[in-house]
Amino acid sequence: MEHEIIGWIYEAAERIKSGLGDALKVDQKKGRTDLVTNVDQETQDFIVKKIRSFDPEAKILGEENGLDQTPIDHGRVFVIDPIDGTLNFVMQQENFCIMLAVYEEGIGQLGFIYDVMRDELFWGGPKVGKVFFNKQELAAPENKMLDEGLIGMNAALYRKNLYHAQEIANTSMGIRVLGCAGLDFIAIIKGTQLGYISMLSPWDYAAGKIMMEQLGMVTCGADNQPLNFRGREFFIGATQAAMKDIQAVK
């Protein structure tokens, strides 16, 4: 299955790149900084068509086109974020990702994050027992404490000091605001960031969660509760040592 999915991702990426420029049509969702484009919607439709041809019984949870309420608890569910970092996609034409995950009976099996413009694919999970950067197997990052590294963070959380975000930031070596959950997960998987704190929807964290946990790191929602895959929610993902530090911050 993983080889088919990788093929879909590369094909979708070429379609995305061809959609830049005059062909790009931008609309607002809930405000001027919450954007959606024709390319987001067309890319999800393309991937959905591939999935349904490959596995007609599969269910789909996706950001666009009315597929955002699908539960992941039963059967095989593909979770799609066709363009993660749409604002970056529109304003920078880089720093965005395609993300796709496969869950079976609620358990994450495979995650894929593709940095389109850098041609960097991170993928893996329990189904293959490893995590890869393109074709290279990755070792688990060092289990660093919060004060030993950088942490990705949502700008609004930091600005408003929600969930003690500023105290957590002050304990770390510094925060990074990338505007793309996929890039934060990539940084964690590579070991250049030790964690990520944000408000995320299921398609934002589904793939990254699988790969983080495969590499021995941990994720949770508010109050140390499991993530619920129901709408937008508070997300923490970090090394085990950093997670203990984060949860101790008051």
C-alpha positions, 0 to 999 in steps of 0.5 A, a space after each residue: 500500500 505504501 508504494 501506491 500512496 507515495 505514487 499518488 503524493 508525487 503525482 499530486 505534487 506535480 499537479 499542485 506546482 502546475 496550479 501556481 501562478 495565474 491558475 490559482 484562485 483564492 477564497 476565504 473560509 472564516 477570514 482573510 487569513 484562513 484561505 482555501 484555493 481551487 488547488 486545495 480542493 482539486 488536490 483532495 479530489 484527485 487523492 480521493 479518486 485514487 483511494 477509492 479506486 485502490 480500496 472502494 471500502 475505505 473511508 476518508 477524513 479530509 479537510 476539504 469538500 465536506 469530508 471533515 466529519 468522518 470518524 476514524 474508529 472503524 475500518 480503514 480510514 485515509 486522512 488527507 490534508 491536500 495542502 497543509 500551510 495554505 497561507 504559505 502556499 499562497 503568499 510564499 509559494 513554498 513551505 507547504 506540505 501534502 499530508 496523508 495518513 492511514 488508520 485501521 480500526 482507530 490505530 495509525 498505521 502509515 503517515 506521509 508528509 511531503 514538502 512539495 517544493 523541497 522534494 522531501 518525503 517523510 513516511 512510515 509507521 507500524 505498517 512498515 515498522 520504520 520511518 524514512 526520509 525518502 528511501 533512507 531509514 531514520 533513527 529516533 531523535 535524542 530524547 532531549 529535555 525541554 530546556 535542551 532544544 527548540 519547540 514549534 508553537 502556534 503564534 496565537 497560543 504564544 501571544 495569548 499565553 494559552 495553556 502556559 505557552 509563554 512559560 513553556 517557551 521560556 523554558 525551551 531554547 526558543 520557539 519557531 513559528 513555521 505556519 505549517 504543521 507538516 514542517 513542524 513534524 518534519 523538524 521533530 522527526 529530523 531531531 532539529 525541534 523537540 516538540 510542537 504545540 498548536 491548535 490542530 484539526 485531525 488532518 493536521 496531526 494524523 500523519 505526524 502523530 504516527 511517525 512521532 510515536 513510531 520513533 518513540 515520541 509522544 502526543 496528547 491533547 489538553 489535560 494529557 488526554 488522548 487526541 479525539 480526532 473531532 474538530 480543532 483541538 489543543 495538540 502537544 507532541 514532543 520527546 518523552 523527556 520534553 513532554 514531562 517538562 511541558 506538563 510540569 509547567 504551571 
